[in-house]
């Protein structure tokens, strides 16, 4: 199967050079669901680029009759962040001009939908597919208005142009997958939204963190939050519904690295997800038995991030993936005070039982810097 490849201009730099997106669209022989997959929204988080490359190779090897619907792939979706450097390091988490997190800038329709309850009442007795079509048209109509400001003489900040370009590619999708990595050293896991646990298992990862709290400005949140809000409106009106609309953020390994194991897990999980959702229809193509796969589900609001109480060097620390108990020693800081005293070792213990899912790369910390993340 051969993709349609398109290049979308993003930004002209002061030097005259232009940054662009490259998009790969695979269209199946039969219409169906639309899938959007992007990687590298944060500059240091490059593992997803390898996943998309291998996914492209896989899709090139199958027939268009094996794909039901469309798959849109966008590697290196943020060239500004990807190209950012500080000596040998690739930070790229923030737009340095505006000092905004690249994944906290996106347009959320639900924040502007002051008539959502009224809309839900008009759709109450329609079939689910018709409701979805009507609501999507409403979202896209409102989204199109953003272009008026972008094209006005006063124009807008770059982050607003950037978000418009990315969101214009995915608004009509059914399934969205945003590929990230830990800024530090992290496990392979995913973030998911309410009532989507069954689909979360399709990715064959060991850990899933439910986003029970969010502001709607992240890419996955901005995509699915309006649909969750409409589901809630219908529930209040006495009709239980769930749209077949899903958004996922996969966290694959460590920043600035394409760890083979993390890439393999991401690729395998996406393939299985597409199979289980009916996007891929390939005879004799089997992966692990999804239904027997067990997944450890945690909750975002119960994640505790530990920050250094003093400045110093991390002397010892529990390993990534460890299960810890309340009161257990999880790390020590070697503190070189400037008080005419000998260096001291500060012990830090856990507040509650949990799983160590994220640890800092840098073992030199200033007071108040991140050291370890524990999900209870």
HELIX and SHEET records of a PDB file:
HELIX    1   1 UNK A   47  UNK A   60  1                                  14    
HELIX    2   2 UNK A   64  UNK A   66  5                                   3    
HELIX    3   3 UNK A   79  UNK A   83  1                                   5    
HELIX    4   4 UNK A  109  UNK A  111  5                                   3    
HELIX    5   5 UNK A  116  UNK A  123  1                                   8    
HELIX    6   6 UNK A  128  UNK A  144  1                                  17    
HELIX    7   7 UNK A  146  UNK A  150  1                                   5    
HELIX    8   8 UNK A  158  UNK A  170  1                                  13    
HELIX    9   9 UNK A  197  UNK A  200  1                                   4    
HELIX   10  10 UNK A  201  UNK A  203  5                                   3    
HELIX   11  11 UNK A  219  UNK A  236  1                                  18    
HELIX   12  12 UNK A  260  UNK A  276  1                                  17    
HELIX   13  13 UNK A  290  UNK A  292  5                                   3    
HELIX   14  14 UNK A  300  UNK A  302  5                                   3    
SHEET    1   A 9 UNK A   4  UNK A  12  0                                        
SHEET    2   A 9 UNK A  18  UNK A  27 -1                                        
SHEET    3   A 9 UNK A  68  UNK A  74 -1                                        
SHEET    4   A 9 UNK A  30  UNK A  39  1                                        
SHEET    5   A 9 UNK A 175  UNK A 182  1                                        
SHEET    6   A 9 UNK A 246  UNK A 254  1                                        
SHEET    7   A 9 UNK A 189  UNK A 192 -1                                        
SHEET    8   A 9 UNK A 207  UNK A 210  1                                        
SHEET    9   A 9 UNK A 296  UNK A 299  1                                        
SHEET    1   B 2 UNK A  94  UNK A  95  0                                        
SHEET    2   B 2 UNK A 100  UNK A 101 -1                                        
SHEET    1   C 3 UNK A 185  UNK A 186  0                                        
SHEET    2   C 3 UNK A 354  UNK A 359 -1                                        
SHEET    3   C 3 UNK A 323  UNK A 324 -1                                        
SHEET    1   D 4 UNK A 185  UNK A 186  0                                        
SHEET    2   D 4 UNK A 354  UNK A 359 -1                                        
SHEET    3   D 4 UNK A 370  UNK A 375 -1                                        
SHEET    4   D 4 UNK A 303  UNK A 307 -1                                        
SHEET    1   E 4 UNK A 344  UNK A 349  0                                        
SHEET    2   E 4 UNK A 329  UNK A 335 -1                                        
SHEET    3   E 4 UNK A 312  UNK A 317 -1                                        
SHEET    4   E 4 UNK A 364  UNK A 365 -1                                        
END                                                                             
